[in-house]
């Protein structure tokens, strides 16, 4: 499901127009992004936890050339699904 399909689902469920639904979806995504930027985590009950993690520097080998490249540290987002979500997709 992509962003437009989610907006279509929201529009159908809330009986609003597609433009308003797209704004709702955009606002939710911006709120999650802002929360990750400010606090480093966002918890959505019965859905899961988004958390910012620091990935250590590591060496990476390019498969086609065999060249070894050093990748620096970076932040990445990890997701841990809630128990309710895990059970729903079984």
TIGUMI-22717 format. One record per residue: residue in three letters; x, y, z of N, C-alpha, C in turn. Coordinates in Angstrom, 1 decimal. Each point is the difference from the previous one (the first is absolute). Layout:
! residues N
+------+--------+--------+--------+--------+--------+--------+--------+--------+--------+
! code !    n_x !    n_y !    n_z !   ca_x !   ca_y !   ca_z !    c_x !    c_y !    c_z !
+------+--------+--------+--------+--------+--------+--------+--------+--------+--------+
!  ALA !      X !      Y !      Z !      X !      Y !      Z !      X !      Y !      Z !
...
+------+--------+--------+--------+--------+--------+--------+--------+--------+--------+
END
This chain:
! residues 90
+------+--------+--------+--------+--------+--------+--------+--------+--------+--------+
! code !    n_x !    n_y !    n_z !   ca_x !   ca_y !   ca_z !    c_x !    c_y !    c_z !
+------+--------+--------+--------+--------+--------+--------+--------+--------+--------+
!  UNK !    0.8 !   -1.2 !    0.0 !   -0.8 !    1.2 !    0.0 !    0.9 !    1.2 !    0.0 !
!  UNK !   -0.3 !    1.0 !   -0.9 !    0.8 !    1.2 !    0.0 !   -0.7 !    1.2 !    0.6 !
!  UNK !    0.6 !    1.1 !    0.0 !   -0.6 !    1.2 !    0.7 !   -1.4 !    0.3 !   -0.6 !
!  UNK !   -0.2 !    0.0 !   -1.4 !   -1.3 !    0.3 !   -0.6 !   -1.0 !   -1.0 !    0.4 !
!  UNK !    0.4 !   -1.3 !    0.1 !   -1.0 !   -1.0 !    0.4 !   -0.4 !    0.2 !    1.4 !
!  UNK !    0.9 !    0.3 !    0.9 !   -0.4 !    0.3 !    1.4 !   -0.9 !    1.2 !    0.0 !
!  UNK !    0.3 !    1.1 !   -0.7 !   -0.9 !    1.1 !    0.0 !   -1.4 !   -0.3 !   -0.6 !
!  UNK !    0.0 !   -0.9 !   -1.0 !   -1.3 !   -0.5 !   -0.5 !   -0.8 !   -0.7 !    1.1 !
!  UNK !    0.7 !   -0.9 !    0.7 !   -0.7 !   -0.7 !    1.1 !   -0.5 !    0.9 !    1.1 !
!  UNK !    0.8 !    1.0 !    0.4 !   -0.4 !    1.0 !    1.0 !   -1.2 !    0.8 !   -0.6 !
!  UNK !    0.0 !    0.4 !   -1.2 !   -1.1 !    0.8 !   -0.6 !   -1.3 !   -0.9 !    0.0 !
!  UNK !    0.1 !   -1.2 !   -0.3 !   -1.2 !   -0.9 !    0.0 !   -0.5 !   -0.2 !    1.5 !
!  UNK !    0.9 !   -0.3 !    0.9 !   -0.4 !   -0.2 !    1.4 !   -0.6 !    1.2 !    0.7 !
!  UNK !    0.6 !    1.2 !   -0.3 !   -0.5 !    1.2 !    0.7 !   -1.0 !    0.8 !   -0.9 !
!  UNK !   -0.2 !   -0.5 !   -1.2 !   -1.0 !    0.7 !   -0.9 !    0.4 !    1.4 !   -0.2 !
!  UNK !    1.3 !    0.2 !   -0.4 !    0.5 !    1.3 !   -0.3 !    0.6 !    0.0 !   -1.4 !
!  UNK !    0.3 !    1.1 !   -0.6 !    0.6 !    0.0 !   -1.4 !    1.4 !   -0.4 !    0.1 !
!  UNK !    0.5 !   -0.4 !   -1.2 !    1.4 !   -0.6 !   -0.1 !    1.1 !    1.1 !    0.4 !
!  UNK !   -0.3 !    1.2 !   -0.3 !    1.0 !    1.1 !    0.3 !    0.2 !    0.1 !    1.5 !
!  UNK !   -1.1 !    0.0 !    0.8 !    0.0 !    0.1 !    1.4 !    0.7 !   -1.3 !    0.6 !
!  UNK !   -0.3 !   -1.1 !   -0.6 !    0.6 !   -1.3 !    0.5 !    1.5 !    0.0 !   -0.2 !
!  UNK !    0.5 !    0.5 !   -1.1 !    1.4 !    0.1 !   -0.3 !    0.7 !    1.0 !    1.0 !
!  UNK !   -0.7 !    1.1 !    0.4 !    0.5 !    0.9 !    1.0 !    0.1 !   -0.7 !    1.3 !
!  UNK !   -1.0 !   -0.8 !    0.4 !    0.0 !   -0.7 !    1.2 !    1.2 !   -1.0 !    0.1 !
!  UNK !    0.2 !   -0.8 !   -1.1 !    1.1 !   -0.9 !    0.0 !    1.4 !    0.7 !    0.0 !
!  UNK !    0.1 !    1.1 !   -0.7 !    1.2 !    0.8 !    0.0 !    0.3 !    0.5 !    1.4 !
!  UNK !   -1.0 !    0.5 !    0.7 !    0.2 !    0.6 !    1.4 !    0.4 !   -1.1 !    0.9 !
!  UNK !   -0.5 !   -1.2 !   -0.1 !    0.4 !   -1.1 !    0.9 !    1.4 !   -0.4 !   -0.3 !
!  UNK !    0.4 !   -0.1 !   -1.2 !    1.4 !   -0.3 !   -0.3 !    1.0 !    1.1 !    0.5 !
!  UNK !   -0.4 !    1.2 !   -0.2 !    0.8 !    1.1 !    0.5 !    0.1 !    0.0 !    1.5 !
!  UNK !   -1.1 !   -0.3 !    0.7 !    0.1 !   -0.1 !    1.5 !    0.9 !   -1.1 !    0.4 !
!  UNK !    0.0 !   -1.2 !   -0.6 !    0.9 !   -1.1 !    0.3 !    1.4 !    0.5 !   -0.3 !
!  UNK !    0.3 !    0.6 !   -1.1 !    1.3 !    0.5 !   -0.3 !    0.5 !    1.0 !    1.0 !
!  UNK !   -0.8 !    0.9 !    0.4 !    0.4 !    1.0 !    1.0 !    0.3 !   -0.6 !    1.3 !
!  UNK !   -0.8 !   -1.0 !    0.4 !    0.2 !   -0.6 !    1.3 !    1.3 !   -0.8 !    0.0 !
!  UNK !    0.3 !   -0.6 !   -1.1 !    1.3 !   -0.8 !   -0.1 !    1.2 !    1.0 !    0.0 !
!  UNK !   -0.2 !    1.2 !   -0.6 !    1.0 !    1.0 !    0.0 !    0.2 !    0.6 !    1.4 !
!  UNK !   -1.1 !    0.2 !    0.7 !    0.1 !    0.7 !    1.3 !    0.4 !   -1.0 !    1.1 !
!  UNK !   -0.7 !   -1.1 !    0.1 !    0.2 !   -0.9 !    1.2 !    0.7 !   -1.3 !   -0.3 !
!  UNK !    0.1 !   -0.4 !   -1.3 !    0.6 !   -1.2 !   -0.4 !   -0.9 !   -1.2 !    0.0 !
!  UNK !   -1.2 !    0.1 !    0.4 !   -0.9 !   -1.1 !   -0.1 !   -1.5 !    0.4 !   -0.1 !
!  UNK !   -0.8 !   -0.9 !   -0.6 !   -1.4 !    0.3 !   -0.1 !   -0.7 !   -1.4 !    0.3 !
!  UNK !   -1.0 !    0.0 !    0.9 !   -0.7 !   -1.2 !    0.3 !   -1.5 !    0.2 !   -0.5 !
!  UNK !   -0.4 !   -1.0 !   -0.8 !   -1.4 !    0.0 !   -0.4 !   -0.6 !   -1.3 !    0.6 !
!  UNK !   -0.9 !    0.2 !    1.0 !   -0.5 !   -1.2 !    0.7 !   -0.7 !   -0.9 !   -1.0 !
!  UNK !    0.1 !   -1.3 !    0.2 !   -0.5 !   -1.1 !   -0.8 !    0.6 !    0.0 !   -1.4 !
!  UNK !    1.0 !    0.8 !   -0.3 !    0.6 !    0.0 !   -1.3 !    1.5 !   -0.2 !    0.2 !
!  UNK !    0.7 !    0.8 !    0.7 !    1.4 !   -0.3 !    0.2 !    0.8 !    1.3 !    0.4 !
!  UNK !    1.3 !   -0.2 !    0.0 !    1.0 !    1.0 !    0.5 !    1.0 !    0.3 !   -1.1 !
!  UNK !    0.1 !    1.3 !   -0.3 !    1.0 !    0.5 !   -0.9 !    1.1 !    0.6 !    0.9 !
!  UNK !    1.2 !   -0.3 !   -0.3 !    1.1 !    0.5 !    0.8 !    1.2 !    0.3 !   -0.8 !
!  UNK !    0.8 !    1.0 !    0.3 !    1.2 !    0.4 !   -0.7 !    1.1 !   -0.8 !    0.7 !
!  UNK !    0.8 !   -0.6 !   -0.8 !    1.2 !   -0.8 !    0.5 !    1.2 !    0.5 !   -0.8 !
!  UNK !    1.2 !    0.0 !    0.7 !    1.2 !    0.4 !   -0.5 !    0.7 !   -1.3 !   -0.6 !
!  UNK !    0.3 !    0.0 !   -1.3 !    0.6 !   -1.1 !   -0.7 !    1.5 !    0.3 !    0.0 !
!  UNK !    0.8 !   -1.0 !    0.5 !    1.5 !    0.1 !    0.1 !    0.6 !    0.1 !   -1.4 !
!  UNK !    1.2 !    0.5 !    0.0 !    0.8 !    0.0 !   -1.3 !    0.4 !   -1.4 !   -0.3 !
!  UNK !    0.0 !   -0.3 !   -1.3 !    0.4 !   -1.4 !   -0.4 !    0.6 !    0.0 !   -1.4 !
!  UNK !    0.6 !   -1.1 !   -0.3 !    0.6 !   -0.1 !   -1.4 !   -1.0 !   -0.7 !   -0.8 !
!  UNK !   -0.1 !    0.4 !   -1.3 !   -0.9 !   -0.6 !   -1.0 !    0.8 !   -0.4 !   -1.2 !
!  UNK !   -0.3 !   -1.2 !   -0.5 !    0.7 !   -0.4 !   -1.3 !   -0.9 !    0.1 !   -1.1 !
!  UNK !    0.4 !    0.7 !   -1.1 !   -0.8 !    0.2 !   -1.2 !    0.0 !   -1.4 !   -0.7 !
!  UNK !   -1.1 !   -0.6 !   -0.3 !    0.0 !   -1.4 !   -0.6 !    0.6 !    0.0 !   -1.4 !
!  UNK !   -0.3 !    1.0 !   -0.8 !    0.5 !   -0.1 !   -1.4 !    1.5 !    0.2 !   -0.1 !
!  UNK !    0.6 !    0.8 !    0.9 !    1.5 !    0.3 !   -0.1 !    0.8 !   -0.6 !    1.1 !
!  UNK !   -0.6 !   -0.3 !    1.1 !    0.7 !   -0.6 !    1.1 !    0.7 !    1.1 !    0.8 !
!  UNK !   -0.2 !    1.2 !   -0.3 !    0.6 !    1.2 !    0.7 !   -0.6 !    0.1 !    1.4 !
!  UNK !    0.8 !    0.3 !    1.0 !   -0.4 !    0.2 !    1.3 !   -0.2 !    1.4 !    0.3 !
!  UNK !   -1.2 !    0.4 !    0.5 !   -0.3 !    1.4 !    0.3 !   -0.4 !    0.1 !    1.4 !
!  UNK !    0.4 !    1.1 !    0.7 !   -0.3 !    0.3 !    1.4 !   -1.3 !    0.8 !    0.0 !
!  UNK !   -1.0 !   -0.4 !    0.7 !   -1.2 !    0.7 !    0.2 !    0.0 !    0.6 !    1.4 !
!  UNK !   -0.3 !    1.3 !    0.1 !    0.0 !    0.6 !    1.3 !   -1.2 !   -0.3 !    0.9 !
!  UNK !    0.0 !    0.5 !    1.2 !   -1.2 !   -0.1 !    0.9 !   -1.1 !    0.8 !   -0.6 !
!  UNK !   -1.2 !   -0.5 !    0.3 !   -1.2 !    0.8 !   -0.4 !   -1.2 !   -0.4 !    0.8 !
!  UNK !   -1.0 !    0.9 !    0.1 !   -1.2 !   -0.3 !    0.6 !   -1.0 !   -0.7 !   -0.9 !
!  UNK !   -0.8 !   -1.0 !    0.5 !   -1.0 !   -0.7 !   -0.8 !   -1.2 !   -0.2 !    0.9 !
!  UNK !   -1.1 !   -0.2 !   -0.7 !   -1.3 !   -0.2 !    0.8 !   -0.3 !   -1.5 !   -0.1 !
!  UNK !   -0.3 !   -0.6 !    1.2 !   -0.4 !   -1.4 !    0.1 !   -1.4 !    0.0 !    0.5 !
!  UNK !   -0.7 !   -1.1 !   -0.4 !   -1.4 !   -0.2 !    0.4 !   -0.2 !   -1.3 !    0.7 !
!  UNK !   -0.6 !    0.0 !    1.2 !   -0.3 !   -1.2 !    0.7 !   -1.5 !   -0.1 !    0.1 !
!  UNK !   -0.6 !   -1.0 !   -0.7 !   -1.5 !   -0.1 !    0.0 !   -0.5 !   -0.4 !    1.4 !
!  UNK !   -1.2 !    0.5 !    0.3 !   -0.7 !   -0.3 !    1.3 !   -0.6 !   -1.4 !   -0.1 !
!  UNK !   -0.2 !   -0.6 !    1.1 !   -0.6 !   -1.4 !    0.1 !   -1.3 !   -0.1 !   -0.8 !
!  UNK !   -0.8 !    1.0 !    0.1 !   -1.3 !    0.0 !   -0.7 !    0.2 !    0.0 !   -1.5 !
!  UNK !    1.0 !    0.7 !   -0.5 !    0.3 !    0.0 !   -1.5 !    0.6 !   -1.4 !   -0.4 !
!  UNK !    0.9 !   -0.5 !    0.8 !    0.6 !   -1.3 !   -0.3 !   -1.1 !   -1.1 !   -0.1 !
!  UNK !   -1.0 !    0.0 !    0.9 !   -1.1 !   -1.0 !    0.0 !   -0.9 !    0.3 !   -1.2 !
!  UNK !   -0.2 !    1.2 !   -0.4 !   -0.9 !    0.3 !   -1.1 !    0.5 !   -0.5 !   -1.3 !
!  UNK !    1.4 !   -0.1 !   -0.2 !    0.5 !   -0.4 !   -1.3 !    0.4 !   -1.5 !    0.0 !
!  UNK !   -0.3 !   -0.7 !    1.0 !    0.3 !   -1.4 !    0.0 !   -0.8 !   -0.8 !   -1.0 !
+------+--------+--------+--------+--------+--------+--------+--------+--------+--------+
END
